[in-house]
C-alpha cells in the first residue's frame, strides 16, 4: 500500500473509482473531489495504490485556524473493499503526513449514521470531539 500524488498518469484511474451503492450517500464521486482539489487549492489529492493498481483516493489539507491536518474524501473502490485497505490507507496517510500535523494533530469528519467509517477511524485512534462540520461528526487524533 502506498499513497502517491494524483497526476496525469493516474487521474483517470482515480476518476473511475466507485463505492458500494450503500456508501454513495456518505461520499461524493472521485471526480467531485478532484474538482474540489483543483478549484480550491486547499485540498491535496492522493491516489491509494496497491502495487501498480489505484484502489482508492483520499485528500488532505491543513486548517489555517488550528494547524490540524484534515483527511477527507476517503474512498476505497468497491471491488477492493473488505480487505483492510481503508484502514491501511488512513494509517499510511497518518505516517506520510505526520510532519504536517505537528500543530493540531489530525482531523476528519463523517456522517452520524456512517457507522462503518466511525468504527474504522476509532480503530486507528480517532476520537469524536463533539464538534460538527456541515452536519458531520468531527474526530481528532494526536500522535
N, CA, C and O atoms as CSV, one atom per row, in Angstrom:
chain,resi,resn,atom,element,x,y,z
A,1,UNK,N,N,0.846,-1.175,0.000
A,1,UNK,CA,C,0.000,0.000,0.000
A,1,UNK,C,C,0.886,1.230,0.000
A,1,UNK,O,O,1.810,1.355,0.803
A,2,UNK,N,N,0.584,2.129,-0.915
A,2,UNK,CA,C,1.310,3.400,-0.932
A,2,UNK,C,C,0.379,4.500,-1.403
A,2,UNK,O,O,-0.583,4.257,-2.132
A,3,UNK,N,N,0.679,5.691,-0.978
A,3,UNK,CA,C,-0.066,6.873,-1.396
A,3,UNK,C,C,0.820,7.688,-2.306
A,3,UNK,O,O,1.976,7.963,-1.985
A,4,UNK,N,N,0.268,8.078,-3.454
A,4,UNK,CA,C,1.029,8.870,-4.414
A,4,UNK,C,C,0.182,10.062,-4.847
A,4,UNK,O,O,-1.045,9.967,-4.880
A,5,UNK,N,N,0.821,11.182,-5.178
A,5,UNK,CA,C,0.051,12.324,-5.664
A,5,UNK,C,C,-0.742,11.957,-6.922
A,5,UNK,O,O,-0.274,11.194,-7.766
A,6,UNK,N,N,-1.928,12.506,-7.027
A,6,UNK,CA,C,-2.711,12.318,-8.250
A,6,UNK,C,C,-2.073,13.174,-9.329
A,6,UNK,O,O,-1.821,14.362,-9.129
A,7,UNK,N,N,-1.814,12.556,-10.477
A,7,UNK,CA,C,-1.202,13.259,-11.604
A,7,UNK,C,C,-1.846,12.777,-12.901
A,7,UNK,O,O,-2.802,12.002,-12.879
A,8,UNK,N,N,-1.323,13.234,-14.011
A,8,UNK,CA,C,-1.896,12.878,-15.312
A,8,UNK,C,C,-1.894,11.371,-15.543
A,8,UNK,O,O,-2.787,10.849,-16.210
A,9,UNK,N,N,-0.909,10.668,-15.004
A,9,UNK,CA,C,-0.796,9.223,-15.233
A,9,UNK,C,C,-1.847,8.410,-14.491
A,9,UNK,O,O,-2.240,7.344,-14.964
A,10,UNK,N,N,-2.316,8.894,-13.325
A,10,UNK,CA,C,-3.268,8.095,-12.555
A,10,UNK,C,C,-4.642,8.754,-12.370
A,10,UNK,O,O,-5.535,8.164,-11.762
A,11,UNK,N,N,-4.809,9.960,-12.886
A,11,UNK,CA,C,-6.072,10.693,-12.714
A,11,UNK,C,C,-7.273,9.924,-13.264
A,11,UNK,O,O,-8.330,9.913,-12.634
A,12,UNK,N,N,-7.135,9.287,-14.413
A,12,UNK,CA,C,-8.243,8.526,-14.994
A,12,UNK,C,C,-8.646,7.359,-14.115
A,12,UNK,O,O,-9.836,7.088,-13.952
A,13,UNK,N,N,-7.671,6.664,-13.547
A,13,UNK,CA,C,-7.965,5.541,-12.652
A,13,UNK,C,C,-8.644,6.025,-11.378
A,13,UNK,O,O,-9.536,5.355,-10.858
A,14,UNK,N,N,-8.231,7.181,-10.875
A,14,UNK,CA,C,-8.884,7.747,-9.688
A,14,UNK,C,C,-10.323,8.120,-10.028
A,14,UNK,O,O,-11.239,7.818,-9.263
A,15,UNK,N,N,-10.526,8.769,-11.160
A,15,UNK,CA,C,-11.866,9.198,-11.566
A,15,UNK,C,C,-12.805,8.011,-11.760
A,15,UNK,O,O,-14.017,8.158,-11.606
A,16,UNK,N,N,-12.270,6.846,-12.091
A,16,UNK,CA,C,-13.080,5.654,-12.350
A,16,UNK,C,C,-13.451,4.883,-11.085
A,16,UNK,O,O,-14.203,3.911,-11.162
A,17,UNK,N,N,-12.944,5.294,-9.930
A,17,UNK,CA,C,-13.264,4.594,-8.687
A,17,UNK,C,C,-14.759,4.677,-8.389
A,17,UNK,O,O,-15.409,5.685,-8.666
A,18,UNK,N,N,-15.286,3.601,-7.823
A,18,UNK,CA,C,-16.690,3.582,-7.408
A,18,UNK,C,C,-16.769,3.000,-6.001
A,18,UNK,O,O,-15.887,2.257,-5.570
A,19,UNK,N,N,-17.825,3.346,-5.303
A,19,UNK,CA,C,-18.054,2.771,-3.979
A,19,UNK,C,C,-19.300,1.897,-4.052
A,19,UNK,O,O,-20.071,1.970,-5.010
A,20,UNK,N,N,-19.483,1.082,-3.041
A,20,UNK,CA,C,-20.679,0.252,-2.969
A,20,UNK,C,C,-21.911,1.158,-2.925
A,20,UNK,O,O,-21.851,2.248,-2.357
A,21,UNK,N,N,-23.020,0.722,-3.516
A,21,UNK,CA,C,-24.213,1.583,-3.584
A,21,UNK,C,C,-24.638,2.155,-2.235
A,21,UNK,O,O,-25.048,3.314,-2.164
A,22,UNK,N,N,-24.549,1.370,-1.169
A,22,UNK,CA,C,-24.981,1.864,0.140
A,22,UNK,C,C,-24.039,2.929,0.704
A,22,UNK,O,O,-24.394,3.620,1.659
A,23,UNK,N,N,-22.853,3.068,0.129
A,23,UNK,CA,C,-21.903,4.077,0.604
A,23,UNK,C,C,-22.026,5.398,-0.145
A,23,UNK,O,O,-21.480,6.413,0.288
A,24,UNK,N,N,-22.734,5.388,-1.254
A,24,UNK,CA,C,-22.781,6.590,-2.096
A,24,UNK,C,C,-23.456,7.771,-1.404
A,24,UNK,O,O,-23.275,8.911,-1.833
A,25,UNK,N,N,-24.214,7.534,-0.365
A,25,UNK,CA,C,-24.822,8.664,0.359
A,25,UNK,C,C,-23.846,9.316,1.330
A,25,UNK,O,O,-24.120,10.392,1.862
A,26,UNK,N,N,-22.703,8.663,1.562
A,26,UNK,CA,C,-21.724,9.188,2.505
A,26,UNK,C,C,-20.566,9.915,1.837
A,26,UNK,O,O,-19.940,10.773,2.460
A,27,UNK,N,N,-20.273,9.597,0.604
A,27,UNK,CA,C,-19.136,10.199,-0.092
A,27,UNK,C,C,-19.565,10.716,-1.457
A,27,UNK,O,O,-20.524,10.227,-2.054
A,28,UNK,N,N,-18.841,11.702,-1.928
A,28,UNK,CA,C,-19.076,12.222,-3.272
A,28,UNK,C,C,-18.278,11.373,-4.271
A,28,UNK,O,O,-17.515,10.488,-3.884
A,29,UNK,N,N,-18.468,11.654,-5.524
A,29,UNK,CA,C,-17.710,10.937,-6.553
A,29,UNK,C,C,-16.258,11.400,-6.532
A,29,UNK,O,O,-15.967,12.518,-6.106
A,30,UNK,N,N,-15.351,10.552,-6.986
A,30,UNK,CA,C,-13.949,10.983,-7.035
A,30,UNK,C,C,-13.752,12.186,-7.958
A,30,UNK,O,O,-12.869,13.007,-7.709
A,31,UNK,N,N,-14.546,12.305,-9.004
A,31,UNK,CA,C,-14.401,13.474,-9.889
A,31,UNK,C,C,-14.781,14.758,-9.146
A,31,UNK,O,O,-14.192,15.813,-9.382
A,32,UNK,N,N,-15.765,14.667,-8.250
A,32,UNK,CA,C,-16.119,15.835,-7.436
A,32,UNK,C,C,-14.945,16.233,-6.536
A,32,UNK,O,O,-14.596,17.409,-6.437
A,33,UNK,N,N,-14.345,15.239,-5.886
A,33,UNK,CA,C,-13.210,15.532,-5.014
A,33,UNK,C,C,-12.024,16.082,-5.802
A,33,UNK,O,O,-11.344,16.995,-5.336
A,34,UNK,N,N,-11.772,15.541,-6.979
A,34,UNK,CA,C,-10.677,16.054,-7.812
A,34,UNK,C,C,-10.931,17.500,-8.219
A,34,UNK,O,O,-10.012,18.320,-8.227
A,35,UNK,N,N,-12.185,17.812,-8.557
A,35,UNK,CA,C,-12.532,19.192,-8.913
A,35,UNK,C,C,-12.358,20.110,-7.708
A,35,UNK,O,O,-11.879,21.236,-7.847
A,36,UNK,N,N,-12.742,19.639,-6.537
A,36,UNK,CA,C,-12.562,20.414,-5.313
A,36,UNK,C,C,-11.088,20.717,-5.081
A,36,UNK,O,O,-10.727,21.836,-4.718
A,37,UNK,N,N,-10.243,19.719,-5.290
A,37,UNK,CA,C,-8.801,19.921,-5.122
A,37,UNK,C,C,-8.265,20.940,-6.126
A,37,UNK,O,O,-7.417,21.765,-5.784
A,38,UNK,N,N,-8.753,20.883,-7.352
A,38,UNK,CA,C,-8.276,21.793,-8.394
A,38,UNK,C,C,-8.801,23.208,-8.188
A,38,UNK,O,O,-8.068,24.175,-8.395
A,39,UNK,N,N,-10.063,23.339,-7.782
A,39,UNK,CA,C,-10.693,24.647,-7.680
A,39,UNK,C,C,-10.284,25.420,-6.435
A,39,UNK,O,O,-10.078,26.631,-6.504
A,40,UNK,N,N,-10.165,24.749,-5.314
A,40,UNK,CA,C,-9.934,25.449,-4.059
A,40,UNK,C,C,-8.465,25.618,-3.698
A,40,UNK,O,O,-8.122,26.504,-2.915
A,41,UNK,N,N,-7.608,24.800,-4.244
A,41,UNK,CA,C,-6.172,24.845,-3.944
A,41,UNK,C,C,-5.879,24.673,-2.452
A,41,UNK,O,O,-4.791,25.014,-1.989
A,42,UNK,N,N,-6.832,24.154,-1.713
A,42,UNK,CA,C,-6.633,23.867,-0.297
A,42,UNK,C,C,-6.359,22.376,-0.108
A,42,UNK,O,O,-5.404,21.977,0.559
A,43,UNK,N,N,-7.223,21.569,-0.714
A,43,UNK,CA,C,-7.099,20.114,-0.606
A,43,UNK,C,C,-6.064,19.590,-1.587
A,43,UNK,O,O,-5.941,20.082,-2.709
A,44,UNK,N,N,-5.324,18.584,-1.144
A,44,UNK,CA,C,-4.316,17.942,-1.996
A,44,UNK,C,C,-4.695,16.474,-2.177
A,44,UNK,O,O,-4.900,15.765,-1.192
A,45,UNK,N,N,-4.789,16.012,-3.419
A,45,UNK,CA,C,-5.267,14.660,-3.684
A,45,UNK,C,C,-4.156,13.610,-3.685
A,45,UNK,O,O,-3.038,13.865,-4.134
A,46,UNK,N,N,-4.491,12.423,-3.170
A,46,UNK,CA,C,-3.575,11.289,-3.177
A,46,UNK,C,C,-4.307,10.048,-3.682
A,46,UNK,O,O,-5.436,9.772,-3.276
A,47,UNK,N,N,-3.655,9.311,-4.564
A,47,UNK,CA,C,-4.174,8.026,-5.015
A,47,UNK,C,C,-3.686,6.957,-4.048
A,47,UNK,O,O,-2.532,6.970,-3.619
A,48,UNK,N,N,-4.575,6.035,-3.711
A,48,UNK,CA,C,-4.229,4.893,-2.870
A,48,UNK,C,C,-3.907,3.747,-3.822
A,48,UNK,O,O,-4.758,3.313,-4.599
A,49,UNK,N,N,-2.681,3.267,-3.753
A,49,UNK,CA,C,-2.235,2.239,-4.707
A,49,UNK,C,C,-1.834,0.958,-3.998
A,49,UNK,O,O,-1.214,0.974,-2.935
A,50,UNK,N,N,-2.204,-0.138,-4.612
A,50,UNK,CA,C,-1.739,-1.459,-4.198
A,50,UNK,C,C,-0.950,-1.981,-5.389
A,50,UNK,O,O,-1.508,-2.267,-6.448
A,51,UNK,N,N,0.348,-2.097,-5.196
A,51,UNK,CA,C,1.278,-2.353,-6.301
A,51,UNK,C,C,1.067,-1.266,-7.352
A,51,UNK,O,O,1.219,-0.088,-7.030
A,52,UNK,N,N,0.727,-1.606,-8.579
A,52,UNK,CA,C,0.542,-0.583,-9.615
A,52,UNK,C,C,-0.925,-0.254,-9.878
A,52,UNK,O,O,-1.236,0.431,-10.853
A,53,UNK,N,N,-1.820,-0.724,-9.033
A,53,UNK,CA,C,-3.252,-0.525,-9.233
A,53,UNK,C,C,-3.782,0.545,-8.285
A,53,UNK,O,O,-3.538,0.485,-7.080
A,54,UNK,N,N,-4.499,1.515,-8.822
A,54,UNK,CA,C,-5.175,2.517,-8.000
A,54,UNK,C,C,-6.416,1.859,-7.412
A,54,UNK,O,O,-7.308,1.435,-8.148
A,55,UNK,N,N,-6.473,1.773,-6.083
A,55,UNK,CA,C,-7.592,1.126,-5.409
A,55,UNK,C,C,-8.411,2.107,-4.580
A,55,UNK,O,O,-9.455,1.746,-4.037
A,56,UNK,N,N,-7.939,3.348,-4.480
A,56,UNK,CA,C,-8.663,4.312,-3.674
A,56,UNK,C,C,-8.137,5.718,-3.825
A,56,UNK,O,O,-7.267,6.000,-4.648
A,57,UNK,N,N,-8.687,6.585,-3.013
A,57,UNK,CA,C,-8.390,8.017,-3.068
A,57,UNK,C,C,-8.576,8.602,-1.677
A,57,UNK,O,O,-9.400,8.131,-0.893
A,58,UNK,N,N,-7.802,9.628,-1.387
A,58,UNK,CA,C,-8.076,10.493,-0.245
A,58,UNK,C,C,-7.432,11.839,-0.515
A,58,UNK,O,O,-6.569,11.969,-1.384
A,59,UNK,N,N,-7.858,12.826,0.231
A,59,UNK,CA,C,-7.270,14.157,0.093
A,59,UNK,C,C,-6.968,14.688,1.484
A,59,UNK,O,O,-7.523,14.227,2.481
A,60,UNK,N,N,-6.082,15.661,1.526
A,60,UNK,CA,C,-5.692,16.236,2.810
A,60,UNK,C,C,-5.526,17.738,2.671
A,60,UNK,O,O,-5.298,18.266,1.583
A,61,UNK,N,N,-5.649,18.418,3.823
A,61,UNK,CA,C,-5.484,19.874,3.862
A,61,UNK,C,C,-5.082,20.277,5.279
A,61,UNK,O,O,-5.350,19.563,6.246
A,62,UNK,N,N,-4.446,21.415,5.376
A,62,UNK,CA,C,-4.099,21.973,6.685
A,62,UNK,C,C,-5.092,23.085,7.019
A,62,UNK,O,O,-5.293,24.007,6.229
A,63,UNK,N,N,-5.703,22.990,8.183
A,63,UNK,CA,C,-6.629,24.012,8.672
A,63,UNK,C,C,-5.802,25.180,9.200
A,63,UNK,O,O,-5.032,25.018,10.146
A,64,UNK,N,N,-5.956,26.335,8.601
A,64,UNK,CA,C,-5.168,27.500,8.997
A,64,UNK,C,C,-5.487,27.985,10.401
A,64,UNK,O,O,-4.643,28.611,11.042
A,65,UNK,N,N,-6.699,27.705,10.894
A,65,UNK,CA,C,-7.092,28.182,12.223
A,65,UNK,C,C,-6.392,27.437,13.350
A,65,UNK,O,O,-5.930,28.051,14.312
A,66,UNK,N,N,-6.311,26.098,13.231
A,66,UNK,CA,C,-5.739,25.338,14.345
A,66,UNK,C,C,-4.569,24.435,13.945
A,66,UNK,O,O,-4.089,23.644,14.757
A,67,UNK,N,N,-4.117,24.552,12.711
A,67,UNK,CA,C,-2.961,23.811,12.194
A,67,UNK,C,C,-3.171,22.298,12.140
A,67,UNK,O,O,-2.207,21.544,12.005
A,68,UNK,N,N,-4.425,21.850,12.244
A,68,UNK,CA,C,-4.667,20.411,12.153
A,68,UNK,C,C,-4.637,19.975,10.685
A,68,UNK,O,O,-4.953,20.748,9.780
A,69,UNK,N,N,-4.254,18.736,10.482
A,69,UNK,CA,C,-4.215,18.134,9.147
A,69,UNK,C,C,-5.497,17.328,8.960
A,69,UNK,O,O,-5.718,16.320,9.631
A,70,UNK,N,N,-6.334,17.792,8.035
A,70,UNK,CA,C,-7.611,17.128,7.777
A,70,UNK,C,C,-7.462,16.093,6.675
A,70,UNK,O,O,-6.778,16.320,5.677
A,71,UNK,N,N,-8.108,14.966,6.869
A,71,UNK,CA,C,-8.223,13.946,5.840
A,71,UNK,C,C,-9.663,13.952,5.354
A,71,UNK,O,O,-10.591,14.093,6.150
A,72,UNK,N,N,-9.851,13.801,4.054
A,72,UNK,CA,C,-11.210,13.817,3.519
A,72,UNK,C,C,-11.319,13.013,2.248
A,72,UNK,O,O,-10.320,12.583,1.672
A,73,UNK,N,N,-12.555,12.818,1.820
A,73,UNK,CA,C,-12.815,12.127,0.562
A,73,UNK,C,C,-12.238,10.732,0.496
A,73,UNK,O,O,-11.813,10.294,-0.573
A,74,UNK,N,N,-12.213,10.029,1.597
A,74,UNK,CA,C,-11.566,8.721,1.645
A,74,UNK,C,C,-12.454,7.685,0.966
A,74,UNK,O,O,-13.565,7.402,1.413
A,75,UNK,N,N,-11.936,7.128,-0.123
A,75,UNK,CA,C,-12.684,6.157,-0.929
A,75,UNK,C,C,-11.799,4.949,-1.195
A,75,UNK,O,O,-10.633,5.089,-1.565
A,76,UNK,N,N,-12.362,3.766,-1.002
A,76,UNK,CA,C,-11.750,2.537,-1.496
A,76,UNK,C,C,-12.733,1.968,-2.509
A,76,UNK,O,O,-13.918,1.818,-2.214
A,77,UNK,N,N,-12.244,1.653,-3.692
A,77,UNK,CA,C,-13.094,1.138,-4.760
A,77,UNK,C,C,-13.863,-0.087,-4.285
A,77,UNK,O,O,-13.324,-0.918,-3.555
A,78,UNK,N,N,-15.120,-0.200,-4.699
A,78,UNK,CA,C,-15.995,-1.297,-4.275
A,78,UNK,C,C,-15.373,-2.662,-4.541
A,78,UNK,O,O,-15.557,-3.587,-3.749
A,79,UNK,N,N,-14.647,-2.801,-5.632
A,79,UNK,CA,C,-14.043,-4.102,-5.968
A,79,UNK,C,C,-12.898,-4.476,-5.036
A,79,UNK,O,O,-12.470,-5.631,-5.022
A,80,UNK,N,N,-12.396,-3.526,-4.260
A,80,UNK,CA,C,-11.239,-3.782,-3.399
A,80,UNK,C,C,-11.571,-3.677,-1.911
A,80,UNK,O,O,-10.670,-3.714,-1.074
A,81,UNK,N,N,-12.839,-3.548,-1.578
A,81,UNK,CA,C,-13.225,-3.400,-0.173
A,81,UNK,C,C,-13.215,-4.751,0.543
A,81,UNK,O,O,-13.215,-5.812,-0.083
A,82,UNK,N,N,-13.208,-4.677,1.861
A,82,UNK,CA,C,-13.277,-5.874,2.676
A,82,UNK,C,C,-11.936,-6.540,2.924
A,82,UNK,O,O,-11.878,-7.662,3.428
A,83,UNK,N,N,-10.850,-5.849,2.569
A,83,UNK,CA,C,-9.507,-6.409,2.759
A,83,UNK,C,C,-8.634,-5.546,3.654
A,83,UNK,O,O,-7.422,-5.748,3.719
A,84,UNK,N,N,-9.244,-4.578,4.351
A,84,UNK,CA,C,-8.482,-3.726,5.252
A,84,UNK,C,C,-7.757,-2.577,4.572
A,84,UNK,O,O,-6.909,-1.930,5.187
A,85,UNK,N,N,-8.082,-2.314,3.304
A,85,UNK,CA,C,-7.375,-1.248,2.585
A,85,UNK,C,C,-7.745,0.142,3.096
A,85,UNK,O,O,-6.916,1.050,3.047
A,86,UNK,N,N,-8.966,0.327,3.582
A,86,UNK,CA,C,-9.349,1.624,4.149
A,86,UNK,C,C,-8.500,1.947,5.362
A,86,UNK,O,O,-7.966,3.050,5.484
A,87,UNK,N,N,-8.380,0.993,6.245
A,87,UNK,CA,C,-7.535,1.171,7.435
A,87,UNK,C,C,-6.084,1.409,7.026
A,87,UNK,O,O,-5.418,2.290,7.571
A,88,UNK,N,N,-5.600,0.626,6.070
A,88,UNK,CA,C,-4.214,0.790,5.605
A,88,UNK,C,C,-3.999,2.161,4.984
A,88,UNK,O,O,-2.955,2.779,5.191
A,89,UNK,N,N,-4.976,2.641,4.226
A,89,UNK,CA,C,-4.851,3.956,3.585
A,89,UNK,C,C,-4.798,5.071,4.631
A,89,UNK,O,O,-3.983,5.987,4.525
A,90,UNK,N,N,-5.666,4.991,5.638
A,90,UNK,CA,C,-5.670,6.017,6.685
A,90,UNK,C,C,-4.356,5.972,7.465
A,90,UNK,O,O,-3.766,7.015,7.747
A,91,UNK,N,N,-3.900,4.780,7.809
A,91,UNK,CA,C,-2.637,4.643,8.531
A,91,UNK,C,C,-1.469,5.177,7.707
A,91,UNK,O,O,-0.589,5.856,8.236
A,92,UNK,N,N,-1.463,4.867,6.404
A,92,UNK,CA,C,-0.409,5.377,5.521
A,92,UNK,C,C,-0.450,6.898,5.451
A,92,UNK,O,O,0.598,7.543,5.420
A,93,UNK,N,N,-1.650,7.481,5.424
A,93,UNK,CA,C,-1.778,8.943,5.396
A,93,UNK,C,C,-1.250,9.551,6.693
A,93,UNK,O,O,-0.573,10.579,6.666
A,94,UNK,N,N,-1.554,8.925,7.822
A,94,UNK,CA,C,-1.059,9.431,9.107
A,94,UNK,C,C,0.463,9.427,9.127
A,94,UNK,O,O,1.086,10.377,9.600
A,95,UNK,N,N,1.055,8.365,8.616
A,95,UNK,CA,C,2.519,8.282,8.574
A,95,UNK,C,C,3.107,9.299,7.604
A,95,UNK,O,O,4.066,9.998,7.932
A,96,UNK,N,N,2.528,9.379,6.405
A,96,UNK,CA,C,3.038,10.276,5.370
A,96,UNK,C,C,2.949,11.737,5.784
A,96,UNK,O,O,3.842,12.530,5.484
A,97,UNK,N,N,1.876,12.090,6.471
A,97,UNK,CA,C,1.599,13.496,6.788
A,97,UNK,C,C,1.942,13.880,8.227
A,97,UNK,O,O,1.608,14.979,8.668
A,98,UNK,N,N,2.595,12.997,8.952
A,98,UNK,CA,C,2.888,13.251,10.371
A,98,UNK,C,C,3.617,14.572,10.590
A,98,UNK,O,O,3.329,15.280,11.555
A,99,UNK,N,N,4.538,14.907,9.724
A,99,UNK,CA,C,5.293,16.153,9.910
A,99,UNK,C,C,4.454,17.387,9.604
A,99,UNK,O,O,4.845,18.495,9.970
A,100,UNK,N,N,3.325,17.226,8.949
A,100,UNK,CA,C,2.443,18.361,8.638
A,100,UNK,C,C,1.406,18.588,9.727
A,100,UNK,O,O,0.765,19.638,9.765
A,101,UNK,N,N,1.236,17.619,10.608
A,101,UNK,CA,C,0.189,17.686,11.634
A,101,UNK,C,C,0.769,17.997,13.005
A,101,UNK,O,O,0.204,17.588,14.020
A,102,UNK,N,N,1.860,18.696,13.051
A,102,UNK,CA,C,2.526,18.938,14.329
A,102,UNK,C,C,1.733,19.876,15.236
A,102,UNK,O,O,1.777,19.731,16.458
A,103,UNK,N,N,1.016,20.827,14.662
A,103,UNK,CA,C,0.310,21.807,15.486
A,103,UNK,C,C,-0.978,21.297,16.078
A,103,UNK,O,O,-1.183,21.391,17.289
A,104,UNK,N,N,-1.851,20.760,15.252
A,104,UNK,CA,C,-3.174,20.389,15.739
A,104,UNK,C,C,-3.521,18.937,15.568
A,104,UNK,O,O,-4.679,18.563,15.753
A,105,UNK,N,N,-2.577,18.112,15.224
A,105,UNK,CA,C,-2.886,16.701,15.017
A,105,UNK,C,C,-3.690,16.493,13.748
A,105,UNK,O,O,-3.630,17.298,12.818
A,106,UNK,N,N,-4.433,15.420,13.721
A,106,UNK,CA,C,-5.245,15.068,12.552
A,106,UNK,C,C,-6.720,15.231,12.862
A,106,UNK,O,O,-7.137,15.131,14.016
A,107,UNK,N,N,-7.504,15.482,11.827
A,107,UNK,CA,C,-8.954,15.594,11.971
A,107,UNK,C,C,-9.622,15.037,10.725
A,107,UNK,O,O,-9.038,15.021,9.642
A,108,UNK,N,N,-10.844,14.586,10.895
A,108,UNK,CA,C,-11.682,14.153,9.775
A,108,UNK,C,C,-13.126,14.203,10.233
A,108,UNK,O,O,-13.402,14.360,11.422
A,109,UNK,N,N,-14.042,14.070,9.296
A,109,UNK,CA,C,-15.458,14.090,9.658
A,109,UNK,C,C,-16.204,13.038,8.849
A,109,UNK,O,O,-15.749,12.597,7.794
A,110,UNK,N,N,-17.365,12.649,9.375
A,110,UNK,CA,C,-18.190,11.638,8.719
A,110,UNK,C,C,-19.628,11.814,9.193
A,110,UNK,O,O,-19.884,12.395,10.248
A,111,UNK,N,N,-20.551,11.306,8.399
A,111,UNK,CA,C,-21.966,11.395,8.739
A,111,UNK,C,C,-22.285,10.640,10.010
A,111,UNK,O,O,-21.685,9.596,10.269
A,112,UNK,N,N,-23.219,11.140,10.816
A,112,UNK,CA,C,-23.553,10.497,12.083
A,112,UNK,C,C,-24.035,9.051,11.927
A,112,UNK,O,O,-23.897,8.252,12.852
A,113,UNK,N,N,-24.592,8.715,10.778
A,113,UNK,CA,C,-25.075,7.350,10.574
A,113,UNK,C,C,-24.102,6.495,9.763
A,113,UNK,O,O,-24.458,5.400,9.328
A,114,UNK,N,N,-22.897,6.978,9.560
A,114,UNK,CA,C,-21.875,6.203,8.844
A,114,UNK,C,C,-21.069,5.400,9.876
A,114,UNK,O,O,-19.918,5.716,10.173
A,115,UNK,N,N,-21.697,4.375,10.400
A,115,UNK,CA,C,-21.112,3.592,11.488
A,115,UNK,C,C,-19.863,2.824,11.061
A,115,UNK,O,O,-18.954,2.614,11.864
A,116,UNK,N,N,-19.822,2.415,9.817
A,116,UNK,CA,C,-18.657,1.686,9.318
A,116,UNK,C,C,-17.411,2.575,9.335
A,116,UNK,O,O,-16.342,2.149,9.772
A,117,UNK,N,N,-17.562,3.816,8.854
A,117,UNK,CA,C,-16.435,4.757,8.869
A,117,UNK,C,C,-16.044,5.097,10.303
A,117,UNK,O,O,-14.859,5.149,10.631
A,118,UNK,N,N,-17.035,5.326,11.154
A,118,UNK,CA,C,-16.742,5.666,12.551
A,118,UNK,C,C,-15.919,4.568,13.206
A,118,UNK,O,O,-14.962,4.855,13.926
A,119,UNK,N,N,-16.280,3.322,12.966
A,119,UNK,CA,C,-15.546,2.202,13.562
A,119,UNK,C,C,-14.122,2.136,13.024
A,119,UNK,O,O,-13.182,1.896,13.781
A,120,UNK,N,N,-13.962,2.348,11.730
A,120,UNK,CA,C,-12.615,2.333,11.132
A,120,UNK,C,C,-11.744,3.401,11.775
A,120,UNK,O,O,-10.615,3.124,12.180
A,121,UNK,N,N,-12.267,4.628,11.872
A,121,UNK,CA,C,-11.471,5.732,12.399
A,121,UNK,C,C,-11.182,5.553,13.892
A,121,UNK,O,O,-10.080,5.861,14.346
A,122,UNK,N,N,-12.154,5.061,14.653
A,122,UNK,CA,C,-11.893,4.755,16.068
A,122,UNK,C,C,-10.796,3.701,16.181
A,122,UNK,O,O,-9.956,3.767,17.078
A,123,UNK,N,N,-10.808,2.740,15.279
A,123,UNK,CA,C,-9.825,1.663,15.311
A,123,UNK,C,C,-8.393,2.119,15.106
A,123,UNK,O,O,-7.458,1.435,15.524
A,124,UNK,N,N,-8.211,3.269,14.467
A,124,UNK,CA,C,-6.846,3.785,14.301
A,124,UNK,C,C,-6.539,4.910,15.291
A,124,UNK,O,O,-5.474,5.525,15.227
A,125,UNK,N,N,-7.482,5.179,16.214
A,125,UNK,CA,C,-7.196,6.118,17.292
A,125,UNK,C,C,-7.931,7.440,17.271
A,125,UNK,O,O,-7.742,8.250,18.178
A,126,UNK,N,N,-8.766,7.693,16.270
A,126,UNK,CA,C,-9.524,8.949,16.240
A,126,UNK,C,C,-10.602,8.924,17.322
A,126,UNK,O,O,-11.180,7.879,17.618
A,127,UNK,N,N,-10.861,10.096,17.905
A,127,UNK,CA,C,-11.852,10.234,18.966
A,127,UNK,C,C,-12.811,11.360,18.584
A,127,UNK,O,O,-12.382,12.449,18.204
A,128,UNK,N,N,-14.114,11.088,18.689
A,128,UNK,CA,C,-15.106,12.128,18.412
A,128,UNK,C,C,-14.967,13.244,19.433
A,128,UNK,O,O,-14.755,13.001,20.621
A,129,UNK,N,N,-15.093,14.481,18.944
A,129,UNK,CA,C,-14.860,15.646,19.799
A,129,UNK,C,C,-16.124,16.384,20.217
A,129,UNK,O,O,-16.072,17.249,21.092
A,130,UNK,N,N,-17.256,16.057,19.606
A,130,UNK,CA,C,-18.472,16.827,19.843
A,130,UNK,C,C,-18.644,17.948,18.840
A,130,UNK,O,O,-19.718,18.543,18.749
A,131,UNK,N,N,-17.592,18.244,18.084
A,131,UNK,CA,C,-17.682,19.257,17.027
A,131,UNK,C,C,-18.472,18.681,15.852
A,131,UNK,O,O,-18.554,17.466,15.668
A,132,UNK,N,N,-19.051,19.589,15.064
A,132,UNK,CA,C,-19.691,19.198,13.817
A,132,UNK,C,C,-19.284,20.163,12.716
A,132,UNK,O,O,-19.105,21.358,12.948
A,133,UNK,N,N,-19.142,19.620,11.513
A,133,UNK,CA,C,-18.858,20.422,10.330
A,133,UNK,C,C,-19.831,19.973,9.249
A,133,UNK,O,O,-19.846,18.801,8.871
A,134,UNK,N,N,-20.636,20.894,8.754
A,134,UNK,CA,C,-21.610,20.582,7.706
A,134,UNK,C,C,-22.457,19.362,8.066
A,134,UNK,O,O,-22.733,18.525,7.207
A,135,UNK,N,N,-22.867,19.257,9.317
A,135,UNK,CA,C,-23.711,18.157,9.766
A,135,UNK,C,C,-22.979,16.853,10.012
A,135,UNK,O,O,-23.605,15.842,10.330
A,136,UNK,N,N,-21.667,16.861,9.872
A,136,UNK,CA,C,-20.875,15.654,10.103
A,136,UNK,C,C,-20.161,15.738,11.452
A,136,UNK,O,O,-19.849,16.825,11.939
A,137,UNK,N,N,-19.911,14.576,12.039
A,137,UNK,CA,C,-19.190,14.493,13.308
A,137,UNK,C,C,-17.695,14.608,13.060
A,137,UNK,O,O,-17.172,14.016,12.117
A,138,UNK,N,N,-17.017,15.354,13.889
A,138,UNK,CA,C,-15.566,15.535,13.774
A,138,UNK,C,C,-14.880,14.614,14.770
A,138,UNK,O,O,-15.273,14.519,15.932
A,139,UNK,N,N,-13.847,13.940,14.287
A,139,UNK,CA,C,-12.972,13.129,15.144
A,139,UNK,C,C,-11.546,13.630,14.967
A,139,UNK,O,O,-11.154,14.073,13.888
A,140,UNK,N,N,-10.785,13.549,16.042
A,140,UNK,CA,C,-9.410,14.039,16.017
A,140,UNK,C,C,-8.460,12.992,16.592
A,140,UNK,O,O,-8.842,12.123,17.376
A,141,UNK,N,N,-7.214,13.116,16.168
A,141,UNK,CA,C,-6.161,12.218,16.621
A,141,UNK,C,C,-4.886,13.023,16.803
A,141,UNK,O,O,-4.469,13.768,15.916
A,142,UNK,N,N,-4.284,12.863,17.955
A,142,UNK,CA,C,-2.962,13.466,18.202
A,142,UNK,C,C,-1.969,12.324,18.227
A,142,UNK,O,O,-2.214,11.287,18.844
A,143,UNK,N,N,-0.845,12.517,17.551
A,143,UNK,CA,C,0.189,11.458,17.517
A,143,UNK,C,C,1.429,11.953,18.176
A,143,UNK,O,O,2.419,11.226,18.257
